[in-house]
């Protein structure tokens, strides 16, 4: 054996342990964020856009590849990180060959995920990035200093590493699948909890929020309309949002479901709040370049607002491209929006209503300072919530407006829905 990463040098073994530890810690944090983002336990911890549209972990947490059958993508990285650490603590030639073999597909997977995030999601999760860095370090260490195959080239790789590692890989695979099944059950339990005890707590927390007034100017741009007068609908949502905010895209999908389920009972006013200093002085830098222009395009012709609003969110990644925005304006005949002073003034007035609310943090001078922020029947929620939570709040509000029959309790005291969501 002419060389080895874990058998010949304590320093190299230490570096291997550090790489594995970094992979495991980054994966654990990614898994934790996935569950926190998708299954918040309280109304006060909803995610929201506050940094930038590019460096944003929520895009990854809400993406279609974030999990498979409830098993977070980070779980596989956690397993690999633990294996590398064990290989450094309990070194053996076979263990090193197994980890060296796994380092290659892991590195290729990391590069693929990085490219997918940057070019498809148009964002980069900092937690995931930590895993990328330590994974590539792990790959470098194994392929620079790890045990070499007796026969060089692809044949040696297949014969010595792939086939030679087959038995331990089968054992590791079975244990990994067992762990994955545990995550699957945990995910299902989390989903069910959203309809039971967690949703009940969310409703109670919602009613504990201090009531706030509606803004002095309620946006004339509505995405749902049940009554001519905004205050007359049983459910009234004022949505401070940014067209280029990933969490606003998540909320858009939630509200689309609510609009269908509660048609005729819900008014939703879209309160422009682009996180771009170009038109919003609450923001100290252009977090979402192009968000102001999208607001002008959507606001220019009220009759076309809803169509433009929906098209922007359904083409979220394309909307970040200035050329696509120009084509959107041409498509709807609103090219003048980008230079129309009346439109800019109206959007500015809507944005300025965010200053009317009491600040919720010493860091920010005003109450409305991030997106999405919702005011649901005069109670403010900063951030996003799962559909089950929003539905529970709306059901409670509708129930509270009804007179309970003799012997019945109101929704808040009586509601514990443990039914599973129908697929």
TORDREN-766988 format. One line per 3 residues: number of its first residue (from 1); their letters; for each residue z, x, y of C-alpha. Coordinates in steps of 0.1 Angstrom, whole numbers. Layout:
N
NUM) a) Z/X/Y; ...;
***
This chain:
423
1) xxx) 0/0/0; -12/19/31; 2/-5/56;
4) xxx) 23/-36/61; 36/-57/90; 69/-66/74;
7) xxx) 77/-40/48; 73/-7/65; 85/-9/101;
10) xxx) 116/-27/114; 100/-28/149; 68/-45/136;
13) xxx) 89/-69/116; 109/-77/148; 76/-85/167;
16) xxx) 65/-107/138; 98/-126/140; 94/-130/178;
19) xxx) 59/-144/173; 71/-169/147; 101/-179/168;
22) xxx) 78/-185/198; 55/-206/177; 84/-226/163;
25) xxx) 101/-232/197; 69/-242/214; 61/-266/186;
28) xxx) 96/-281/187; 93/-287/224; 58/-302/220;
31) xxx) 71/-326/193; 101/-335/215; 78/-343/244;
34) xxx) 55/-363/222; 83/-387/212; 98/-388/247;
37) xxx) 65/-397/263; 55/-423/238; 89/-437/230;
40) xxx) 112/-434/260; 147/-446/253; 155/-457/288;
43) xxx) 137/-471/318; 148/-441/339; 129/-414/319;
46) xxx) 93/-426/321; 67/-399/326; 47/-397/358;
49) xxx) 23/-373/375; 41/-350/397; 26/-315/393;
52) xxx) -12/-316/389; -39/-333/368; -47/-301/350;
55) xxx) -13/-287/341; -1/-319/325; 15/-323/291;
58) xxx) 12/-361/291; -26/-359/286; -19/-342/253;
61) xxx) 9/-365/243; -12/-396/249; -44/-382/234;
64) xxx) -60/-395/202; -53/-362/184; -16/-360/194;
67) xxx) -7/-373/160; -21/-384/126; -4/-414/110;
70) xxx) 27/-407/131; 29/-370/123; 27/-350/156;
73) xxx) 3/-322/158; 31/-298/167; 47/-304/133;
76) xxx) 21/-281/116; 28/-254/141; 65/-257/135;
79) xxx) 60/-252/98; 38/-221/104; 63/-207/129;
82) xxx) 92/-211/104; 71/-194/76; 64/-164/99;
85) xxx) 101/-161/107; 111/-163/71; 85/-137/62;
88) xxx) 101/-113/87; 136/-120/76; 128/-120/38;
91) xxx) 98/-96/36; 77/-94/5; 41/-84/-2;
94) xxx) 32/-119/-14; 49/-137/15; 30/-114/40;
97) xxx) -3/-121/23; 3/-159/26; 12/-156/63;
100) xxx) -18/-133/70; -41/-158/53; -26/-188/73;
103) xxx) -29/-168/106; -67/-170/106; -72/-208/103;
106) xxx) -42/-212/127; -59/-189/153; -92/-208/149;
109) xxx) -74/-241/153; -56/-228/184; -89/-218/201;
112) xxx) -104/-252/192; -75/-271/207; -76/-249/238;
115) xxx) -113/-257/243; -107/-294/236; -79/-295/262;
118) xxx) -98/-277/289; -133/-292/285; -125/-326/271;
121) xxx) -91/-336/283; -96/-315/315; -59/-305/313;
124) xxx) -37/-279/298; -2/-286/283; 21/-257/292;
127) xxx) 42/-263/260; 10/-262/239; -1/-230/258;
130) xxx) 31/-213/247; 21/-220/211; -14/-207/217;
133) xxx) -1/-174/231; 24/-168/202; -2/-179/176;
136) xxx) -27/-154/189; 0/-127/190; 8/-136/154;
139) xxx) -28/-133/144; -32/-99/161; -1/-85/144;
142) xxx) -12/-96/109; -48/-85/111; -39/-52/129;
145) xxx) -9/-42/108; -7/-65/78; -15/-57/42;
148) xxx) -51/-50/36; -72/-64/7; -80/-39/-20;
151) xxx) -116/-49/-17; -129/-49/19; -149/-77/35;
154) xxx) -152/-114/28; -150/-110/-10; -117/-91/-6;
157) xxx) -104/-118/17; -112/-146/-7; -101/-127/-38;
160) xxx) -69/-111/-26; -56/-133/2; -70/-168/-5;
163) xxx) -69/-169/-43; -39/-146/-45; -19/-169/-22;
166) xxx) -30/-201/-40; 3/-208/-59; 27/-202/-30;
169) xxx) 3/-222/-8; 4/-252/-31; 43/-251/-31;
172) xxx) 44/-248/7; 18/-275/10; 39/-300/-11;
175) xxx) 70/-293/9; 50/-296/41; 36/-330/30;
178) xxx) 72/-342/22; 83/-332/57; 52/-349/72;
181) xxx) 61/-381/54; 95/-380/69; 79/-377/104;
184) xxx) 57/-407/95; 87/-428/87; 105/-416/118;
187) xxx) 74/-426/139; 73/-460/124; 111/-465/130;
190) xxx) 105/-455/166; 77/-481/169; 99/-508/154;
193) xxx) 128/-498/177; 106/-504/208; 106/-541/198;
196) xxx) 143/-543/190; 173/-526/204; 155/-502/227;
199) xxx) 135/-530/243; 167/-550/248; 183/-520/266;
202) xxx) 152/-516/287; 154/-552/298; 191/-548/308;
205) xxx) 183/-516/327; 155/-534/345; 179/-561/357;
208) xxx) 204/-533/368; 178/-519/392; 185/-526/429;
211) xxx) 160/-553/442; 135/-540/468; 113/-558/493;
214) xxx) 76/-560/488; 56/-536/511; 48/-548/545;
217) xxx) 11/-547/535; 4/-559/500; -30/-545/490;
220) xxx) -58/-571/491; -73/-553/461; -60/-571/430;
223) xxx) -67/-564/394; -53/-597/382; -51/-629/401;
226) xxx) -32/-661/390; -25/-676/424; -40/-673/459;
229) xxx) -7/-662/474; 7/-631/458; 43/-643/458;
232) xxx) 35/-675/440; 28/-660/405; 56/-659/380;
235) xxx) 49/-622/374; 41/-600/403; 32/-563/399;
238) xxx) 25/-540/428; 10/-508/413; 11/-476/434;
241) xxx) -16/-456/415; -40/-427/417; -74/-429/401;
244) xxx) -71/-393/388; -36/-395/375; -34/-392/336;
247) xxx) -3/-415/335; -21/-440/356; -48/-441/330;
250) xxx) -22/-448/304; -8/-476/325; -43/-490/331;
253) xxx) -46/-495/293; -12/-512/292; -20/-535/320;
256) xxx) -53/-544/305; -34/-558/275; -9/-576/297;
259) xxx) -36/-592/318; -51/-608/287; -19/-619/272;
262) xxx) -4/-634/304; -36/-646/320; -28/-673/347;
265) xxx) 7/-660/351; 3/-625/366; -8/-610/399;
268) xxx) -14/-573/401; -20/-556/434; -35/-521/433;
271) xxx) -17/-501/460; -38/-470/467; -17/-438/465;
274) xxx) -40/-408/458; -20/-376/453; -43/-356/476;
277) xxx) -32/-342/509; -66/-351/524; -54/-387/529;
280) xxx) -18/-388/518; 7/-367/538; 35/-374/513;
283) xxx) 17/-348/491; 20/-312/501; -12/-301/483;
286) xxx) -43/-315/467; -29/-323/433; -59/-345/424;
289) xxx) -89/-335/444; -113/-364/448; -87/-391/445;
292) xxx) -91/-400/482; -129/-404/479; -125/-426/448;
295) xxx) -101/-448/468; -126/-452/496; -154/-460/472;
298) xxx) -132/-487/454; -120/-501/487; -152/-504/507;
301) xxx) -164/-537/493; -135/-560/481; -160/-580/460;
304) xxx) -169/-549/439; -134/-535/437; -124/-546/402;
307) xxx) -157/-534/387; -154/-500/403; -117/-498/395;
310) xxx) -124/-504/358; -154/-481/357; -134/-452/372;
313) xxx) -106/-455/347; -130/-459/318; -148/-427/328;
316) xxx) -116/-408/338; -128/-373/330; -162/-379/347;
319) xxx) -145/-392/378; -132/-357/385; -168/-346/391;
322) xxx) -180/-349/428; -215/-356/417; -204/-384/394;
325) xxx) -185/-399/423; -216/-399/445; -236/-416/417;
328) xxx) -209/-442/414; -211/-450/451; -249/-453/449;
331) xxx) -247/-475/418; -226/-500/437; -243/-496/470;
334) xxx) -212/-483/488; -224/-448/499; -211/-455/534;
337) xxx) -175/-457/520; -170/-419/523; -176/-420/561;
340) xxx) -165/-455/570; -135/-454/593; -125/-490/587;
343) xxx) -122/-483/550; -103/-451/555; -79/-468/580;
346) xxx) -71/-496/555; -65/-472/526; -43/-451/549;
349) xxx) -22/-482/559; -17/-491/522; -7/-455/514;
352) xxx) 17/-455/544; 37/-485/529; 51/-460/504;
355) xxx) 73/-446/533; 91/-480/536; 112/-473/506;
358) xxx) 145/-455/503; 141/-420/489; 151/-415/453;
361) xxx) 153/-377/454; 164/-350/479; 131/-332/471;
364) xxx) 110/-360/486; 114/-378/519; 102/-412/507;
367) xxx) 108/-436/478; 71/-438/467; 62/-402/461;
370) xxx) 45/-401/426; 22/-422/404; 24/-445/388;
373) xxx) 52/-464/405; 54/-502/399; 73/-529/417;
376) xxx) 77/-557/392; 91/-589/407; 109/-568/434;
379) xxx) 123/-541/411; 109/-506/412; 100/-485/381;
382) xxx) 89/-449/386; 66/-438/358; 51/-454/328;
385) xxx) 65/-475/299; 52/-484/264; 35/-518/261;
388) xxx) 65/-532/241; 88/-524/270; 66/-539/297;
391) xxx) 61/-570/275; 99/-573/270; 104/-572/308;
394) xxx) 78/-598/314; 91/-621/287; 125/-618/302;
397) xxx) 113/-627/337; 94/-657/324; 124/-669/304;
400) xxx) 147/-665/333; 125/-688/354; 128/-715/328;
403) xxx) 158/-738/326; 175/-733/292; 181/-763/270;
406) xxx) 216/-774/263; 233/-749/240; 207/-722/245;
409) xxx) 212/-688/262; 188/-672/285; 164/-645/274;
412) xxx) 184/-615/284; 214/-625/263; 195/-639/234;
415) xxx) 164/-618/229; 163/-592/201; 128/-592/186;
418) xxx) 125/-571/155; 91/-582/144; 66/-554/137;
421) xxx) 35/-551/159; 5/-567/142; -24/-542/138;
***
